[in-house]
Amino acid sequence: MRLADLLATAGLDAAGASDAAVTGFAIDHRKVAPGTVFGAFVGASVNGEDFIRPAIAAGAVAIVARLEARVEGALHIADPAPRRAFARLAAGFFAPYPPTIVAVTGTNGKTSCVEMTRQIWRMAGERAASIGTLGVTTPDGSVSTGLTTPDIVTFLGNMSGLAREGVTHVAYEASSHGLDQFRNEGLAVSASAFTNFSRDHLDYHGTMEAYFTAKMRLFTEVVAPGSPAVIHDAGDGSPWTAQAIAKAAARGLDVRSVGEGGTFLRLVSREPGQLGQVLAIEYEGEARKVNLPLIGAYQAANALVSAGLALASGVNASAVFDALTRLQPVRGRLERAALNPAGAPAYVDYAHTPDALEAAIAALRPHVAEGGRLIVVFGAGGDRDAGKRPEMGAVAARAADIAIVTDDNPRSEDPAAIRAAIMAGANGGLREIGDRRAAIAAAVGEAGARDIVLIAGKGHEQGQIFGSGETMRIEAFDDVEVARQCAGGQC
């Protein structure tokens, strides 16, 4: 594809563009080859403009950068928002894409929703895939990408590759970082969804308002007016939910609310069972009963958002509600990992925010036998929003019967300092066992027949991160596997 044609397709100024053939796109100068368009962006720790000269020396035909960047020897595609301009150019290069693409944003539940939507599509006979925290999941397997929302080149390349493989339906997670950095641009999104909003990532966004604004870019800029917007409404009067609905409506989106306060899919009642729950749902004036094989209120919320997306993408209602009864658990999301010798189950969940931790505890509480205890093991990641640590401690002290504070991914921070910040929010009542394996062993070992163990924070992750930059090391650690080992007396 010719550079001038790509610029014209993207609606960018093609003045001075050569007839050079574009062979690829890169944001890492080490991946530049002759014919590459290089994105030189100013990041939090690395300035891509420092690598413009090496990129040109390696054969870059164009550099997308700020107006003030110095570019000699290649076309300077200058733009006040270079990440967005780069994404628009790259979108034209990697096309075509699967015809049905939906995006999910929100603080919690994104991973579950895109995976459940993929499952519903698959059960309805579609070739479907999902992209997010669990990687790229296709009809043939999954591959990890290491990020909830990968960089724009990887993202568009994955989408293009899925189209070549015959995938027609894709659900992807639209994280706040990805939306803020234009990592999801250029695609026609058939429908979008918003799960919920609570504190997270303030180390990056600074304020809740800035964090919410980043999330809302999905509604206000990414999707086309008139497309369906599925929004979970818990019926609790959340001002964030009200704002999301207002912003979607102002953009001209087809708002379809789901949940206890929903008007599209209304959750009338929810009855917990031993290994699932019965949902009473009202849809198009008709009452329906769904035996959802997943526990917890937030899993019901995720299932309804996913059902809303499937309906919005054209799946028959009967097929959608039938699929809900056959959903499989999502890796690391209230995943039942093991039973200890006393018969106490241990669950693993990705909950790493105060709201998510409280929701996971609330999901398991109805399943604790009379006289039993809910034992929670949790920590907080280093180099991330420190303000949520005492809030998580307060949640655990209030909602759990026994709470053990341990290490999550300390990264470059002192693990003991992270634990101390968590403990400070509890005013006593928390136990501290820094070594994560030892903490899990203690919880699983003392759980009786009437108890339940929740291991929160890392979910599907396969390693524990220590240090950062050149000193970073990742030690193999899987909460599910460790729980099984401890239940089997191998800790």
C-alpha positions as CSV (number, residue, x, y, z in Angstrom):
1,M,0.0,0.0,0.0
2,R,1.3,3.5,-0.9
3,L,2.0,6.0,1.8
4,A,0.0,8.8,0.1
5,D,-3.1,6.5,-0.2
6,L,-2.9,5.6,3.5
7,L,-2.7,9.2,4.5
8,A,-5.7,10.0,2.3
9,T,-7.7,7.1,3.7
10,A,-7.0,8.2,7.2
11,G,-8.0,11.8,6.5
12,L,-4.5,13.1,7.1
13,D,-2.6,15.7,5.2
14,A,-0.9,13.9,2.3
15,A,1.2,17.0,1.2
16,G,4.8,16.0,0.6
17,A,4.1,12.3,0.8
18,S,6.1,10.1,-1.5
19,D,4.9,7.2,-3.6
20,A,6.8,4.9,-1.2
21,A,5.4,1.5,-0.5
22,V,4.5,1.0,3.2
23,T,5.6,-2.5,4.5
24,G,4.6,-2.2,8.1
25,F,4.1,-0.1,11.3
26,A,6.2,0.0,14.4
27,I,6.4,1.8,17.7
28,D,9.7,0.1,18.7
29,H,12.6,1.3,16.6
30,R,14.2,-2.1,16.8
31,K,11.3,-3.5,14.7
32,V,11.7,-1.0,11.9
33,A,12.5,-2.4,8.4
34,P,12.6,-0.6,5.0
35,G,9.1,0.8,4.3
36,T,8.0,1.1,7.9
37,V,5.9,3.9,9.4
38,F,7.4,4.6,12.8
39,G,5.4,6.1,15.7
40,A,7.5,8.2,18.0
41,F,5.5,8.9,21.1
42,V,6.4,10.6,24.4
43,G,5.7,8.1,27.1
44,A,5.8,8.1,30.9
45,S,9.3,6.6,31.0
46,V,10.5,6.5,27.4
47,N,10.5,9.2,24.7
48,G,10.0,7.6,21.3
49,E,11.3,10.8,19.7
50,D,14.8,9.9,20.9
51,F,14.7,7.0,18.4
52,I,13.7,8.8,15.3
53,R,17.2,8.9,13.8
54,P,17.8,5.1,14.3
55,A,14.3,4.4,12.9
56,I,15.1,6.4,9.7
57,A,18.5,4.7,9.4
58,A,16.7,1.4,9.5
59,G,14.5,2.4,6.6
60,A,11.4,4.2,8.1
61,V,9.6,6.1,5.3
62,A,7.5,8.2,7.6
63,I,7.6,9.3,11.3
64,V,4.4,10.1,13.2
65,A,5.3,12.5,16.0
66,R,4.4,15.8,17.6
67,L,4.7,19.0,15.5
68,E,7.9,20.0,17.4
69,A,9.7,16.7,16.8
70,R,12.8,16.9,14.6
71,V,12.6,14.6,11.6
72,E,15.1,14.5,8.8
73,G,15.3,12.0,6.0
74,A,11.7,10.8,6.1
75,L,8.2,12.3,5.9
76,H,7.2,13.9,9.2
77,I,3.5,13.2,9.8
78,A,3.0,15.9,12.4
79,D,0.0,15.8,14.6
80,P,-0.9,17.2,18.1
81,A,-2.3,13.7,18.9
82,P,0.3,11.5,17.2
83,R,-0.9,8.3,18.8
84,R,-4.4,8.8,17.3
85,A,-2.9,9.7,13.9
86,F,-0.7,6.7,13.9
87,A,-3.7,4.4,14.8
88,R,-5.8,5.8,11.9
89,L,-2.9,5.2,9.5
90,A,-2.3,1.7,10.8
91,A,-6.0,0.8,10.7
92,G,-6.0,1.3,6.9
93,F,-2.9,-0.8,6.5
94,F,-4.1,-3.8,8.4
95,A,-7.7,-3.9,7.1
96,P,-9.9,-5.9,6.7
97,Y,-11.2,-7.0,10.0
98,P,-13.9,-9.3,11.4
99,P,-17.3,-7.8,10.5
100,T,-18.7,-7.9,14.1
101,I,-16.6,-6.3,16.8
102,V,-17.8,-5.3,20.3
103,A,-15.8,-3.5,23.0
104,V,-16.2,-3.6,26.8
105,T,-15.0,-1.0,29.3
106,G,-15.4,-0.5,33.0
107,T,-13.3,-1.1,36.1
108,N,-14.2,-4.7,36.8
109,G,-15.7,-7.5,34.8
110,K,-14.2,-6.7,31.3
111,T,-12.4,-10.0,31.1
112,S,-15.4,-12.1,32.1
113,C,-17.7,-10.2,29.7
114,V,-15.6,-10.5,26.6
115,E,-15.0,-14.2,27.3
116,M,-18.7,-14.9,28.1
117,T,-19.7,-13.0,24.9
118,R,-17.3,-15.2,22.9
119,Q,-18.8,-18.3,24.5
120,I,-22.4,-17.2,23.7
121,W,-21.4,-16.5,20.1
122,R,-19.7,-19.8,19.8
123,M,-22.7,-21.7,21.1
124,A,-24.8,-19.8,18.6
125,G,-22.7,-21.2,15.8
126,E,-20.4,-18.2,15.1
127,R,-16.6,-18.3,14.7
128,A,-15.7,-16.0,17.6
129,A,-12.7,-14.7,19.5
130,S,-11.9,-12.4,22.4
131,I,-8.9,-10.1,23.1
132,G,-8.0,-8.9,26.6
133,T,-6.3,-9.8,29.8
134,L,-6.3,-13.5,29.1
135,G,-4.7,-12.9,25.7
136,V,-6.3,-13.7,22.3
137,T,-8.8,-16.6,22.6
138,T,-9.9,-18.1,19.3
139,P,-11.9,-21.2,18.3
140,D,-8.6,-23.0,18.2
141,G,-7.0,-21.9,21.5
142,S,-5.5,-18.9,23.2
143,V,-2.2,-16.9,23.1
144,S,-1.1,-14.4,25.9
145,T,-0.3,-10.8,24.9
146,G,0.7,-9.7,28.4
147,L,-1.6,-6.7,28.4
148,T,-5.3,-6.1,28.7
149,T,-5.2,-3.8,25.7
150,P,-2.0,-4.5,23.6
151,D,-0.3,-1.8,21.6
152,I,-2.1,-0.6,18.5
153,V,0.2,-2.5,16.1
154,T,-0.4,-5.8,17.9
155,F,-4.1,-5.1,18.3
156,L,-4.7,-4.3,14.7
157,G,-2.4,-7.1,13.6
158,N,-4.4,-9.6,15.8
159,M,-7.7,-8.4,14.4
160,S,-6.5,-8.7,10.9
161,G,-5.1,-12.1,11.5
162,L,-8.4,-13.3,13.1
163,A,-10.2,-12.1,9.9
164,R,-7.9,-14.2,7.8
165,E,-8.6,-17.2,9.9
166,G,-12.3,-16.8,9.3
167,V,-13.3,-15.3,12.6
168,T,-16.4,-13.2,12.2
169,H,-17.1,-12.1,15.8
170,V,-14.6,-10.5,18.2
171,A,-15.1,-9.1,21.7
172,Y,-12.3,-7.0,23.2
173,E,-11.5,-5.3,26.4
174,A,-11.2,-1.5,26.1
175,S,-9.0,-0.5,29.1
176,S,-8.6,3.0,30.3
177,H,-4.9,3.0,29.4
178,G,-5.8,1.6,25.9
179,L,-8.5,4.2,25.4
180,D,-6.3,7.1,26.7
181,Q,-3.4,6.0,24.4
182,F,-5.5,5.3,21.3
183,R,-4.7,1.6,21.3
184,N,-8.2,0.6,20.0
185,E,-8.7,3.0,17.1
186,G,-9.7,2.6,13.5
187,L,-12.1,-0.3,13.8
188,A,-15.8,-0.3,13.2
189,V,-17.3,-1.3,16.6
190,S,-20.7,-2.9,16.3
191,A,-21.7,-2.5,20.0
192,S,-20.1,-1.4,23.2
193,A,-20.5,-2.0,26.9
194,F,-19.8,-0.4,30.3
195,T,-19.7,-2.7,33.3
196,N,-19.1,-0.5,36.4
197,F,-16.8,2.1,37.8
198,S,-14.7,2.3,41.0
199,R,-11.3,3.3,42.2
200,D,-8.3,1.9,40.2
201,H,-5.3,3.1,38.2
202,L,-5.1,6.5,39.9
203,D,-1.3,6.2,39.7
204,Y,-1.8,6.8,36.0
205,H,-4.9,8.9,35.7
206,G,-4.5,11.0,38.8
207,T,-8.2,11.6,39.6
208,M,-11.4,9.6,39.4
209,E,-12.8,12.1,36.9
210,A,-9.8,11.7,34.5
211,Y,-10.1,7.9,34.9
212,F,-13.8,8.0,34.0
213,T,-13.2,10.4,31.1
214,A,-10.7,7.9,29.6
215,K,-13.3,5.1,30.0
216,M,-15.9,7.2,28.3
217,R,-13.9,7.7,25.2
218,L,-15.3,4.4,24.1
219,F,-18.8,6.0,24.0
220,T,-17.8,9.6,23.1
221,E,-15.3,8.9,20.3
222,V,-14.6,5.3,19.4
223,V,-18.0,3.9,18.5
224,A,-20.3,5.3,15.8
225,P,-23.5,7.2,16.8
226,G,-26.5,4.9,16.6
227,S,-24.7,1.8,17.7
228,P,-25.9,-0.2,20.8
229,A,-24.4,0.7,24.2
230,V,-25.0,-2.0,26.8
231,I,-24.7,-0.5,30.3
232,H,-25.0,-2.3,33.6
233,D,-27.3,-0.6,36.0
234,A,-27.3,-2.2,39.5
235,G,-30.3,-0.1,40.5
236,D,-28.2,1.4,43.3
237,G,-28.3,5.0,42.0
238,S,-24.6,5.1,41.1
239,P,-23.7,8.5,39.7
240,W,-21.1,7.0,37.5
241,T,-23.7,4.7,35.9
242,A,-26.0,7.7,35.4
243,Q,-23.1,9.7,33.8
244,A,-22.3,6.8,31.5
245,I,-25.9,6.5,30.3
246,A,-26.0,10.3,29.8
247,K,-22.8,10.4,27.8
248,A,-23.9,7.4,25.6
249,A,-27.3,9.1,25.0
250,A,-25.7,12.4,24.2
251,R,-23.6,10.7,21.5
252,G,-26.7,9.2,20.0
253,L,-26.0,5.7,21.0
254,D,-28.8,3.1,21.4
255,V,-28.6,2.7,25.2
256,R,-29.6,-0.8,26.5
257,S,-29.3,-1.0,30.2
258,V,-29.2,-4.4,32.0
259,G,-29.3,-5.4,35.6
260,E,-31.6,-4.7,38.5
261,G,-32.2,-1.2,37.2
262,G,-32.1,-2.2,33.5
263,T,-34.8,-1.5,31.0
264,F,-33.4,-3.8,28.2
265,L,-32.7,-6.9,30.4
266,R,-34.1,-6.4,33.9
267,L,-32.9,-8.7,36.6
268,V,-36.0,-9.3,38.7
269,S,-34.5,-11.7,41.3
270,R,-31.5,-13.9,41.9
271,E,-31.5,-17.1,44.0
272,P,-28.1,-18.5,44.9
273,G,-27.6,-22.2,44.6
274,Q,-24.8,-24.7,45.5
275,L,-22.8,-24.3,42.3
276,G,-24.8,-21.5,40.6
277,Q,-27.8,-19.3,40.7
278,V,-31.3,-18.9,39.3
279,L,-31.9,-15.6,37.6
280,A,-35.4,-14.3,37.0
281,I,-35.1,-11.9,34.0
282,E,-37.6,-9.7,32.1
283,Y,-36.9,-9.2,28.4
284,E,-39.3,-7.5,26.0
285,G,-42.1,-7.8,28.6
286,E,-41.6,-11.6,29.0
287,A,-40.4,-13.3,32.2
288,R,-37.6,-15.8,31.8
289,K,-35.8,-18.1,34.2
290,V,-32.1,-18.8,33.6
291,N,-30.1,-21.4,35.6
292,L,-26.7,-19.7,35.5
293,P,-23.9,-22.2,36.4
294,L,-21.8,-19.4,38.0
295,I,-21.9,-18.0,41.6
296,G,-22.1,-14.5,42.8
297,A,-23.9,-11.3,42.0
298,Y,-21.1,-9.9,39.9
299,Q,-21.1,-13.0,37.7
300,A,-24.8,-12.5,37.1
301,A,-24.0,-8.9,36.2
302,N,-21.3,-10.0,33.8
303,A,-23.6,-12.6,32.2
304,L,-26.3,-10.0,31.6
305,V,-23.9,-7.5,30.0
306,S,-22.6,-10.4,27.7
307,A,-26.2,-11.4,26.9
308,G,-26.9,-7.8,26.0
309,L,-23.9,-7.6,23.7
310,A,-24.9,-10.9,22.0
311,L,-28.5,-9.7,21.5
312,A,-27.2,-6.4,20.2
313,S,-25.0,-8.2,17.6
314,G,-28.0,-10.1,16.3
315,V,-28.0,-13.4,18.1
316,N,-31.5,-14.9,18.6
317,A,-32.9,-14.4,22.1
318,S,-33.6,-18.1,22.7
319,A,-30.1,-19.0,21.7
320,V,-28.7,-16.3,24.1
321,F,-30.7,-17.5,27.1
322,D,-29.9,-21.1,26.4
323,A,-26.2,-20.3,26.2
324,L,-26.3,-18.6,29.6
325,T,-27.2,-21.9,31.1
326,R,-24.0,-23.5,29.7
327,L,-21.4,-20.8,30.3
328,Q,-18.0,-22.1,31.5
329,P,-16.1,-20.3,34.3
330,V,-13.5,-17.8,33.2
331,R,-10.0,-18.5,34.2
332,G,-9.1,-16.9,37.6
333,R,-12.6,-15.4,38.1
334,L,-14.1,-17.1,41.1
335,E,-12.5,-20.2,39.9
336,R,-12.9,-23.2,42.2
337,A,-9.3,-24.4,42.6
338,A,-9.3,-27.1,45.2
339,L,-10.9,-28.9,48.1
340,N,-8.9,-29.4,51.2
341,P,-9.0,-32.7,53.2
342,A,-11.8,-31.3,55.4
343,G,-13.9,-30.5,52.2
344,A,-13.5,-26.8,52.3
345,P,-13.3,-25.3,48.8
346,A,-10.7,-22.7,47.8
347,Y,-11.6,-20.1,45.1
348,V,-9.2,-17.9,43.1
349,D,-10.2,-14.5,41.9
350,Y,-8.5,-11.6,40.1
351,A,-10.1,-9.0,42.5
352,H,-7.4,-6.3,43.1
353,T,-9.5,-3.2,43.8
354,P,-11.6,-2.5,47.0
355,D,-14.9,-2.9,45.1
356,A,-13.8,-6.1,43.4
357,L,-12.6,-7.6,46.6
358,E,-15.9,-6.7,48.3
359,A,-17.9,-8.2,45.4
360,A,-15.9,-11.4,45.4
361,I,-16.4,-11.8,49.2
362,A,-20.1,-11.1,48.8
363,A,-20.3,-13.7,46.0
364,L,-19.0,-16.4,48.3
365,R,-20.7,-15.4,51.5
366,P,-24.1,-17.1,50.7
367,H,-22.2,-20.4,50.2
368,V,-20.5,-20.4,53.6
369,A,-22.3,-23.0,55.7
370,E,-23.9,-22.0,59.0
371,G,-21.2,-21.6,61.6
372,G,-18.6,-21.5,58.9
373,R,-16.0,-18.9,58.1
374,L,-14.9,-17.0,55.0
375,I,-11.1,-16.9,54.9
376,V,-9.5,-14.4,52.6
377,V,-5.9,-14.2,51.3
378,F,-5.0,-11.0,49.5
379,G,-2.4,-8.3,48.9
380,A,-1.8,-5.3,46.6
381,G,0.5,-4.7,43.7
382,G,3.5,-2.5,43.8
383,D,4.1,0.5,41.6
384,R,0.3,0.9,41.3
385,D,-2.4,3.1,42.9
386,A,-1.2,3.2,46.5
387,G,-4.4,4.9,47.7
388,K,-6.5,1.8,47.3
389,R,-4.4,-0.3,49.7
390,P,-5.9,0.9,53.0
391,E,-9.4,0.7,51.4
392,M,-8.7,-3.0,50.6
393,G,-7.6,-3.6,54.2
394,A,-10.8,-2.0,55.5
395,V,-13.0,-4.1,53.1
396,A,-11.3,-7.4,54.2
397,A,-11.5,-6.5,57.9
398,R,-15.2,-5.7,57.6
399,A,-16.4,-8.5,55.2
400,A,-14.1,-11.5,55.9
401,D,-14.1,-13.7,59.0
402,I,-10.3,-14.2,58.7
403,A,-8.2,-12.1,56.4
404,I,-4.5,-12.7,55.7
405,V,-2.5,-10.0,54.1
406,T,0.3,-11.2,51.8
407,D,2.4,-10.2,48.8
408,D,0.9,-9.7,45.4
409,N,3.3,-8.4,42.7
410,P,5.6,-6.1,44.8
411,R,7.5,-4.9,41.7
412,S,10.0,-2.2,42.8
413,E,8.4,-1.5,46.1
414,D,9.2,-2.9,49.6
415,P,6.7,-5.7,50.1
416,A,6.6,-5.0,53.8
417,A,5.6,-1.4,53.2
418,I,2.8,-2.4,50.9
419,R,1.5,-4.8,53.5
420,A,1.7,-2.1,56.2
421,A,-0.4,0.3,54.1
422,I,-3.1,-2.4,53.7
423,M,-3.0,-3.2,57.4
424,A,-3.3,0.5,58.3
425,G,-6.8,0.6,56.8
426,A,-8.1,-2.1,59.0
427,N,-7.4,-0.9,62.6
428,G,-6.4,-4.4,63.5
429,G,-8.1,-7.7,62.7
430,L,-5.8,-8.7,59.8
431,R,-3.1,-11.3,59.9
432,E,0.2,-10.8,58.0
433,I,2.1,-13.6,56.2
434,G,4.4,-12.0,53.6
435,D,5.3,-15.2,51.6
436,R,2.3,-15.8,49.3
437,R,2.7,-19.6,49.3
438,A,2.9,-19.7,53.1
439,A,-0.2,-17.5,53.3
440,I,-2.2,-19.8,51.0
441,A,-1.0,-22.8,52.9
442,A,-2.1,-21.3,56.2
443,A,-5.6,-20.5,54.9
444,V,-6.2,-23.8,53.2
445,G,-4.7,-25.7,56.1
446,E,-6.9,-24.2,58.8
447,A,-10.2,-24.2,56.8
448,G,-12.8,-26.5,58.2
449,A,-15.7,-28.4,56.5
450,R,-18.0,-25.4,56.8
451,D,-15.4,-22.8,55.6
452,I,-14.6,-21.3,52.2
453,V,-11.2,-19.9,51.2
454,L,-10.9,-16.9,48.8
455,I,-7.4,-16.2,47.3
456,A,-7.7,-12.8,45.7
457,G,-5.6,-10.5,43.5
458,K,-3.7,-12.5,40.9
459,G,-6.4,-14.7,39.3
460,H,-5.1,-16.2,36.1
461,E,-1.5,-14.8,36.4
462,Q,1.2,-17.4,36.2
463,G,4.0,-15.4,37.9
464,Q,4.9,-13.1,40.7
465,I,6.8,-9.9,39.8
466,F,9.7,-8.6,41.8
467,G,11.8,-5.5,40.9
468,S,11.4,-3.4,37.8
469,G,13.2,-2.4,34.6
470,E,16.5,-4.3,34.3
471,T,16.2,-5.8,37.8
472,M,12.7,-7.2,37.2
473,R,12.3,-10.9,37.7
474,I,9.2,-13.0,37.4
475,E,9.0,-16.1,39.6
476,A,6.6,-18.8,38.5
477,F,3.5,-18.7,40.7
478,D,-0.1,-19.8,39.9
479,D,-2.6,-19.3,42.7
480,V,-4.7,-22.2,41.4
481,E,-1.8,-24.6,41.3
482,V,-0.5,-23.5,44.7
483,A,-4.0,-23.9,46.2
484,R,-4.2,-27.5,44.8
485,Q,-0.7,-28.3,46.1
486,C,-1.6,-27.0,49.6
487,A,-4.9,-28.9,49.6
488,G,-2.9,-32.0,48.8
489,G,-0.4,-31.5,51.6
490,Q,2.4,-30.5,49.2
491,C,3.0,-26.9,50.4
